[in-house]
Amino acid sequence: MQHESGGDGAVEIKVRDHGPYKVTGPVRIVDADGGVFEVEAGRPVALCRCGQSQTKPFCDASHRDVGFESCVRAARS
């Protein structure tokens, strides 16, 4: 899925098999209180999908240790 981000470029979120969401493009990650997480410009971000990361919302590869399994696919028309 791609989303145009106000002329700053495309943002892509890739669902990785048995792993995190990989986010590329210019993004801001904001917590429930409005705090902004530091994200290095121009670098992809891996967001936790298994719920076991000690560095949430970021992935720390805990999915490997806990045996997280998920291979979702988009519906095809």
Biopython code that builds the backbone (N, CA, C, O; Angstrom):
import numpy as np
from Bio.PDB.StructureBuilder import StructureBuilder

atoms = [
    (1, "MET", "N", (0.853, -1.178, 0.000)),
    (1, "MET", "CA", (0.000, 0.000, 0.000)),
    (1, "MET", "C", (0.886, 1.223, 0.000)),
    (1, "MET", "O", (1.847, 1.299, 0.765)),
    (2, "GLN", "N", (0.577, 2.166, -0.836)),
    (2, "GLN", "CA", (1.333, 3.404, -0.858)),
    (2, "GLN", "C", (0.408, 4.563, -0.582)),
    (2, "GLN", "O", (-0.773, 4.541, -0.929)),
    (3, "HIS", "N", (0.966, 5.575, 0.047)),
    (3, "HIS", "CA", (0.200, 6.765, 0.405)),
    (3, "HIS", "C", (1.055, 7.967, 0.069)),
    (3, "HIS", "O", (2.209, 8.048, 0.491)),
    (4, "GLU", "N", (0.516, 8.877, -0.668)),
    (4, "GLU", "CA", (1.248, 10.103, -0.955)),
    (4, "GLU", "C", (1.199, 10.997, 0.273)),
    (4, "GLU", "O", (0.134, 11.223, 0.849)),
    (5, "SER", "N", (2.318, 11.486, 0.654)),
    (5, "SER", "CA", (2.452, 12.249, 1.884)),
    (5, "SER", "C", (2.702, 13.715, 1.591)),
    (5, "SER", "O", (3.824, 14.196, 1.749)),
    (6, "GLY", "N", (1.671, 14.430, 1.167)),
    (6, "GLY", "CA", (1.744, 15.876, 1.008)),
    (6, "GLY", "C", (2.900, 16.398, 0.182)),
    (6, "GLY", "O", (3.441, 17.459, 0.491)),
    (7, "GLY", "N", (3.298, 15.674, -0.874)),
    (7, "GLY", "CA", (4.369, 16.153, -1.720)),
    (7, "GLY", "C", (5.758, 15.817, -1.220)),
    (7, "GLY", "O", (6.736, 16.095, -1.914)),
    (8, "ASP", "N", (5.882, 15.225, -0.035)),
    (8, "ASP", "CA", (7.187, 14.863, 0.519)),
    (8, "ASP", "C", (7.692, 13.532, -0.018)),
    (8, "ASP", "O", (8.812, 13.132, 0.300)),
    (9, "GLY", "N", (6.895, 12.836, -0.823)),
    (9, "GLY", "CA", (7.290, 11.533, -1.336)),
    (9, "GLY", "C", (6.328, 10.454, -0.892)),
    (9, "GLY", "O", (5.433, 10.680, -0.078)),
    (10, "ALA", "N", (6.535, 9.287, -1.445)),
    (10, "ALA", "CA", (5.658, 8.157, -1.149)),
    (10, "ALA", "C", (6.069, 7.470, 0.146)),
    (10, "ALA", "O", (7.254, 7.363, 0.464)),
    (11, "VAL", "N", (5.085, 7.016, 0.870)),
    (11, "VAL", "CA", (5.306, 6.199, 2.060)),
    (11, "VAL", "C", (4.805, 4.809, 1.728)),
    (11, "VAL", "O", (3.703, 4.651, 1.202)),
    (12, "GLU", "N", (5.607, 3.800, 2.032)),
    (12, "GLU", "CA", (5.200, 2.420, 1.802)),
    (12, "GLU", "C", (5.327, 1.654, 3.106)),
    (12, "GLU", "O", (6.324, 1.779, 3.816)),
    (13, "ILE", "N", (4.310, 0.859, 3.417)),
    (13, "ILE", "CA", (4.335, -0.012, 4.590)),
    (13, "ILE", "C", (4.256, -1.439, 4.075)),
    (13, "ILE", "O", (3.249, -1.850, 3.497)),
    (14, "LYS", "N", (5.318, -2.183, 4.289)),
    (14, "LYS", "CA", (5.387, -3.563, 3.806)),
    (14, "LYS", "C", (5.205, -4.508, 4.985)),
    (14, "LYS", "O", (5.896, -4.399, 5.997)),
    (15, "VAL", "N", (4.262, -5.441, 4.841)),
    (15, "VAL", "CA", (4.035, -6.458, 5.865)),
    (15, "VAL", "C", (5.010, -7.592, 5.570)),
    (15, "VAL", "O", (4.888, -8.268, 4.549)),
    (16, "ARG", "N", (5.963, -7.797, 6.448)),
    (16, "ARG", "CA", (6.986, -8.818, 6.226)),
    (16, "ARG", "C", (6.543, -10.145, 6.832)),
    (16, "ARG", "O", (6.035, -10.194, 7.953)),
    (17, "ASP", "N", (6.744, -11.223, 6.068)),
    (17, "ASP", "CA", (6.375, -12.554, 6.550)),
    (17, "ASP", "C", (7.058, -12.837, 7.881)),
    (17, "ASP", "O", (8.275, -12.702, 8.005)),
    (18, "HIS", "N", (6.271, -13.228, 8.867)),
    (18, "HIS", "CA", (6.754, -13.608, 10.201)),
    (18, "HIS", "C", (7.563, -12.508, 10.871)),
    (18, "HIS", "O", (8.378, -12.794, 11.747)),
    (19, "GLY", "N", (7.355, -11.257, 10.476)),
    (19, "GLY", "CA", (8.170, -10.186, 11.033)),
    (19, "GLY", "C", (7.433, -8.871, 11.130)),
    (19, "GLY", "O", (6.203, -8.836, 11.153)),
    (20, "PRO", "N", (8.194, -7.779, 11.185)),
    (20, "PRO", "CA", (7.627, -6.453, 11.441)),
    (20, "PRO", "C", (6.993, -5.819, 10.209)),
    (20, "PRO", "O", (7.059, -6.354, 9.103)),
    (21, "TYR", "N", (6.380, -4.667, 10.436)),
    (21, "TYR", "CA", (5.987, -3.783, 9.350)),
    (21, "TYR", "C", (7.233, -2.980, 9.000)),
    (21, "TYR", "O", (7.849, -2.389, 9.887)),
    (22, "LYS", "N", (7.617, -2.945, 7.724)),
    (22, "LYS", "CA", (8.748, -2.126, 7.292)),
    (22, "LYS", "C", (8.191, -0.875, 6.635)),
    (22, "LYS", "O", (7.483, -0.951, 5.630)),
    (23, "VAL", "N", (8.513, 0.272, 7.208)),
    (23, "VAL", "CA", (7.984, 1.544, 6.732)),
    (23, "VAL", "C", (9.117, 2.314, 6.060)),
    (23, "VAL", "O", (10.164, 2.557, 6.661)),
    (24, "THR", "N", (8.890, 2.692, 4.807)),
    (24, "THR", "CA", (9.863, 3.518, 4.098)),
    (24, "THR", "C", (9.172, 4.793, 3.640)),
    (24, "THR", "O", (7.976, 4.805, 3.348)),
    (25, "GLY", "N", (9.942, 5.848, 3.585)),
    (25, "GLY", "CA", (9.391, 7.142, 3.215)),
    (25, "GLY", "C", (9.353, 8.057, 4.420)),
    (25, "GLY", "O", (9.634, 7.629, 5.540)),
    (26, "PRO", "N", (9.008, 9.315, 4.197)),
    (26, "PRO", "CA", (9.011, 10.298, 5.280)),
    (26, "PRO", "C", (7.816, 10.097, 6.220)),
    (26, "PRO", "O", (6.672, 10.344, 5.839)),
    (27, "VAL", "N", (8.088, 9.653, 7.437)),
    (27, "VAL", "CA", (7.020, 9.430, 8.417)),
    (27, "VAL", "C", (7.375, 10.066, 9.755)),
    (27, "VAL", "O", (8.545, 10.256, 10.088)),
    (28, "ARG", "N", (6.335, 10.386, 10.506)),
    (28, "ARG", "CA", (6.455, 10.796, 11.915)),
    (28, "ARG", "C", (5.705, 9.755, 12.707)),
    (28, "ARG", "O", (4.587, 9.391, 12.343)),
    (29, "ILE", "N", (6.291, 9.270, 13.780)),
    (29, "ILE", "CA", (5.637, 8.295, 14.640)),
    (29, "ILE", "C", (5.348, 9.002, 15.953)),
    (29, "ILE", "O", (6.255, 9.477, 16.636)),
    (30, "VAL", "N", (4.053, 9.061, 16.293)),
    (30, "VAL", "CA", (3.589, 9.845, 17.439)),
    (30, "VAL", "C", (2.881, 8.932, 18.423)),
    (30, "VAL", "O", (2.065, 8.103, 18.022)),
    (31, "ASP", "N", (3.191, 9.078, 19.732)),
    (31, "ASP", "CA", (2.516, 8.264, 20.746)),
    (31, "ASP", "C", (1.153, 8.855, 21.104)),
    (31, "ASP", "O", (0.770, 9.904, 20.586)),
    (32, "ALA", "N", (0.429, 8.180, 21.986)),
    (32, "ALA", "CA", (-0.936, 8.583, 22.351)),
    (32, "ALA", "C", (-1.000, 9.956, 23.020)),
    (32, "ALA", "O", (-2.043, 10.610, 22.998)),
    (33, "ASP", "N", (0.115, 10.392, 23.614)),
    (33, "ASP", "CA", (0.151, 11.694, 24.278)),
    (33, "ASP", "C", (0.693, 12.806, 23.382)),
    (33, "ASP", "O", (0.833, 13.948, 23.820)),
    (34, "GLY", "N", (0.996, 12.474, 22.137)),
    (34, "GLY", "CA", (1.503, 13.469, 21.206)),
    (34, "GLY", "C", (3.016, 13.548, 21.139)),
    (34, "GLY", "O", (3.560, 14.355, 20.384)),
    (35, "GLY", "N", (3.706, 12.718, 21.921)),
    (35, "GLY", "CA", (5.169, 12.697, 21.860)),
    (35, "GLY", "C", (5.635, 12.073, 20.564)),
    (35, "GLY", "O", (5.019, 11.134, 20.060)),
    (36, "VAL", "N", (6.724, 12.594, 20.025)),
    (36, "VAL", "CA", (7.243, 12.117, 18.749)),
    (36, "VAL", "C", (8.477, 11.250, 18.993)),
    (36, "VAL", "O", (9.409, 11.651, 19.690)),
    (37, "PHE", "N", (8.460, 10.052, 18.403)),
    (37, "PHE", "CA", (9.614, 9.167, 18.484)),
    (37, "PHE", "C", (10.677, 9.652, 17.507)),
    (37, "PHE", "O", (10.359, 10.096, 16.404)),
    (38, "GLU", "N", (11.935, 9.566, 17.912)),
    (38, "GLU", "CA", (13.037, 9.946, 17.039)),
    (38, "GLU", "C", (13.195, 8.890, 15.950)),
    (38, "GLU", "O", (13.341, 7.702, 16.238)),
    (39, "VAL", "N", (13.163, 9.333, 14.707)),
    (39, "VAL", "CA", (13.348, 8.450, 13.561)),
    (39, "VAL", "C", (14.355, 9.121, 12.639)),
    (39, "VAL", "O", (14.165, 10.270, 12.241)),
    (40, "GLU", "N", (15.414, 8.415, 12.301)),
    (40, "GLU", "CA", (16.438, 8.981, 11.440)),
    (40, "GLU", "C", (15.890, 9.173, 10.030)),
    (40, "GLU", "O", (15.390, 8.233, 9.413)),
    (41, "ALA", "N", (15.990, 10.392, 9.534)),
    (41, "ALA", "CA", (15.468, 10.718, 8.200)),
    (41, "ALA", "C", (16.142, 9.864, 7.137)),
    (41, "ALA", "O", (17.354, 9.652, 7.161)),
    (42, "GLY", "N", (15.330, 9.378, 6.203)),
    (42, "GLY", "CA", (15.854, 8.612, 5.085)),
    (42, "GLY", "C", (16.083, 7.139, 5.354)),
    (42, "GLY", "O", (16.434, 6.397, 4.437)),
    (43, "ARG", "N", (15.894, 6.692, 6.594)),
    (43, "ARG", "CA", (16.089, 5.281, 6.914)),
    (43, "ARG", "C", (14.749, 4.591, 7.086)),
    (43, "ARG", "O", (13.815, 5.184, 7.626)),
    (44, "PRO", "N", (14.637, 3.339, 6.633)),
    (44, "PRO", "CA", (13.404, 2.586, 6.874)),
    (44, "PRO", "C", (13.223, 2.349, 8.371)),
    (44, "PRO", "O", (14.187, 2.353, 9.136)),
    (45, "VAL", "N", (11.978, 2.144, 8.770)),
    (45, "VAL", "CA", (11.647, 1.878, 10.162)),
    (45, "VAL", "C", (10.931, 0.528, 10.224)),
    (45, "VAL", "O", (10.049, 0.252, 9.411)),
    (46, "ALA", "N", (11.311, -0.307, 11.186)),
    (46, "ALA", "CA", (10.638, -1.586, 11.392)),
    (46, "ALA", "C", (9.779, -1.471, 12.648)),
    (46, "ALA", "O", (10.291, -1.223, 13.739)),
    (47, "LEU", "N", (8.468, -1.653, 12.484)),
    (47, "LEU", "CA", (7.532, -1.553, 13.601)),
    (47, "LEU", "C", (7.090, -2.939, 14.044)),
    (47, "LEU", "O", (6.777, -3.798, 13.220)),
    (48, "CYS", "N", (7.069, -3.144, 15.361)),
    (48, "CYS", "CA", (6.727, -4.435, 15.948)),
    (48, "CYS", "C", (5.311, -4.863, 15.572)),
    (48, "CYS", "O", (4.375, -4.063, 15.584)),
    (49, "ARG", "N", (5.183, -6.151, 15.239)),
    (49, "ARG", "CA", (3.888, -6.723, 14.929)),
    (49, "ARG", "C", (3.567, -7.871, 15.870)),
    (49, "ARG", "O", (2.406, -8.266, 15.985)),
    (50, "CYS", "N", (4.576, -8.415, 16.548)),
    (50, "CYS", "CA", (4.359, -9.589, 17.402)),
    (50, "CYS", "C", (3.946, -9.219, 18.819)),
    (50, "CYS", "O", (3.390, -10.049, 19.538)),
    (51, "GLY", "N", (4.212, -7.976, 19.230)),
    (51, "GLY", "CA", (3.853, -7.534, 20.569)),
    (51, "GLY", "C", (4.883, -7.842, 21.639)),
    (51, "GLY", "O", (4.661, -7.524, 22.808)),
    (52, "GLN", "N", (6.002, -8.449, 21.278)),
    (52, "GLN", "CA", (6.993, -8.866, 22.271)),
    (52, "GLN", "C", (8.233, -7.969, 22.344)),
    (52, "GLN", "O", (9.082, -8.176, 23.211)),
    (53, "SER", "N", (8.353, -6.993, 21.466)),
    (53, "SER", "CA", (9.529, -6.130, 21.433)),
    (53, "SER", "C", (9.692, -5.362, 22.745)),
    (53, "SER", "O", (8.717, -4.913, 23.347)),
    (54, "GLN", "N", (10.933, -5.226, 23.163)),
    (54, "GLN", "CA", (11.249, -4.411, 24.339)),
    (54, "GLN", "C", (11.479, -2.955, 23.944)),
    (54, "GLN", "O", (11.705, -2.103, 24.803)),
    (55, "THR", "N", (11.422, -2.672, 22.644)),
    (55, "THR", "CA", (11.653, -1.313, 22.150)),
    (55, "THR", "C", (10.441, -0.808, 21.368)),
    (55, "THR", "O", (10.596, -0.045, 20.415)),
    (56, "LYS", "N", (9.239, -1.227, 21.764)),
    (56, "LYS", "CA", (8.015, -0.820, 21.063)),
    (56, "LYS", "C", (7.958, 0.698, 20.945)),
    (56, "LYS", "O", (8.358, 1.397, 21.876)),
    (57, "PRO", "N", (7.485, 1.210, 19.858)),
    (57, "PRO", "CA", (6.790, 0.520, 18.783)),
    (57, "PRO", "C", (7.735, -0.122, 17.768)),
    (57, "PRO", "O", (7.280, -0.707, 16.786)),
    (58, "PHE", "N", (9.046, -0.015, 17.998)),
    (58, "PHE", "CA", (10.013, -0.523, 17.046)),
    (58, "PHE", "C", (10.288, -2.008, 17.260)),
    (58, "PHE", "O", (10.156, -2.526, 18.369)),
    (59, "CYS", "N", (10.667, -2.673, 16.192)),
    (59, "CYS", "CA", (10.984, -4.098, 16.237)),
    (59, "CYS", "C", (12.395, -4.292, 16.793)),
    (59, "CYS", "O", (13.314, -3.555, 16.436)),
    (60, "ASP", "N", (12.561, -5.282, 17.665)),
    (60, "ASP", "CA", (13.891, -5.653, 18.154)),
    (60, "ASP", "C", (14.208, -7.110, 17.821)),
    (60, "ASP", "O", (15.116, -7.702, 18.404)),
    (61, "ALA", "N", (13.457, -7.680, 16.886)),
    (61, "ALA", "CA", (13.622, -9.058, 16.403)),
    (61, "ALA", "C", (13.150, -10.110, 17.406)),
    (61, "ALA", "O", (13.486, -11.286, 17.264)),
    (62, "SER", "N", (12.384, -9.713, 18.408)),
    (62, "SER", "CA", (11.842, -10.688, 19.367)),
    (62, "SER", "C", (10.941, -11.708, 18.685)),
    (62, "SER", "O", (10.773, -12.818, 19.191)),
    (63, "HIS", "N", (10.356, -11.346, 17.537)),
    (63, "HIS", "CA", (9.474, -12.273, 16.823)),
    (63, "HIS", "C", (10.183, -13.583, 16.506)),
    (63, "HIS", "O", (9.546, -14.635, 16.443)),
    (64, "ARG", "N", (11.477, -13.527, 16.311)),
    (64, "ARG", "CA", (12.251, -14.746, 16.022)),
    (64, "ARG", "C", (12.288, -15.676, 17.235)),
    (64, "ARG", "O", (12.167, -16.894, 17.099)),
    (65, "ASP", "N", (12.453, -15.094, 18.411)),
    (65, "ASP", "CA", (12.565, -15.900, 19.636)),
    (65, "ASP", "C", (11.237, -16.496, 20.077)),
    (65, "ASP", "O", (11.210, -17.570, 20.679)),
    (66, "VAL", "N", (10.128, -15.807, 19.782)),
    (66, "VAL", "CA", (8.819, -16.269, 20.251)),
    (66, "VAL", "C", (8.063, -17.082, 19.211)),
    (66, "VAL", "O", (6.957, -17.553, 19.473)),
    (67, "GLY", "N", (8.654, -17.250, 18.032)),
    (67, "GLY", "CA", (8.011, -18.050, 16.999)),
    (67, "GLY", "C", (6.800, -17.391, 16.363)),
    (67, "GLY", "O", (5.861, -18.075, 15.956)),
    (68, "PHE", "N", (6.815, -16.070, 16.274)),
    (68, "PHE", "CA", (5.706, -15.347, 15.658)),
    (68, "PHE", "C", (5.534, -15.799, 14.215)),
    (68, "PHE", "O", (6.501, -15.880, 13.457)),
    (69, "GLU", "N", (4.294, -16.092, 13.845)),
    (69, "GLU", "CA", (3.997, -16.523, 12.486)),
    (69, "GLU", "C", (2.822, -15.737, 11.930)),
    (69, "GLU", "O", (1.746, -15.691, 12.526)),
    (70, "SER", "N", (3.045, -15.123, 10.781)),
    (70, "SER", "CA", (1.984, -14.422, 10.086)),
    (70, "SER", "C", (2.457, -14.134, 8.672)),
    (70, "SER", "O", (3.496, -13.505, 8.470)),
    (71, "CYS", "N", (1.699, -14.595, 7.703)),
    (71, "CYS", "CA", (2.018, -14.370, 6.291)),
    (71, "CYS", "C", (0.790, -13.849, 5.585)),
    (71, "CYS", "O", (0.255, -14.507, 4.694)),
    (72, "VAL", "N", (0.343, -12.679, 5.973)),
    (72, "VAL", "CA", (-0.885, -12.126, 5.374)),
    (72, "VAL", "C", (-0.622, -11.652, 3.960)),
    (72, "VAL", "O", (0.483, -11.232, 3.618)),
    (73, "ARG", "N", (-1.661, -11.728, 3.146)),
    (73, "ARG", "CA", (-1.600, -11.274, 1.760)),
    (73, "ARG", "C", (-2.804, -10.395, 1.487)),
    (73, "ARG", "O", (-3.886, -10.618, 2.029)),
    (74, "ALA", "N", (-2.611, -9.407, 0.654)),
    (74, "ALA", "CA", (-3.706, -8.538, 0.233)),
    (74, "ALA", "C", (-4.650, -9.343, -0.661)),
    (74, "ALA", "O", (-4.231, -10.248, -1.383)),
    (75, "ALA", "N", (-5.919, -8.993, -0.594)),
    (75, "ALA", "CA", (-6.911, -9.649, -1.443)),
    (75, "ALA", "C", (-6.642, -9.276, -2.898)),
    (75, "ALA", "O", (-6.336, -8.125, -3.207)),
    (76, "ARG", "N", (-6.759, -10.242, -3.769)),
    (76, "ARG", "CA", (-6.567, -10.019, -5.209)),
    (76, "ARG", "C", (-7.938, -9.896, -5.871)),
    (76, "ARG", "O", (-8.862, -10.640, -5.543)),
    (77, "SER", "N", (-8.063, -8.959, -6.799)),
    (77, "SER", "CA", (-9.332, -8.790, -7.485)),
    (77, "SER", "C", (-9.472, -9.768, -8.625)),
    (77, "SER", "O", (-10.490, -9.766, -9.318)),
]
sb = StructureBuilder()
sb.init_structure("model")
sb.init_model(0)
sb.init_chain("A")
sb.init_seg("    ")
for serial, (resi, resn, name, xyz) in enumerate(atoms, 1):
    if name == "N":
        sb.init_residue(resn, " ", resi, " ")
    sb.init_atom(name, np.array(xyz, "f"), 0.0, 1.0, " ", f" {name:<3s}", serial, name[0])
structure = sb.get_structure()
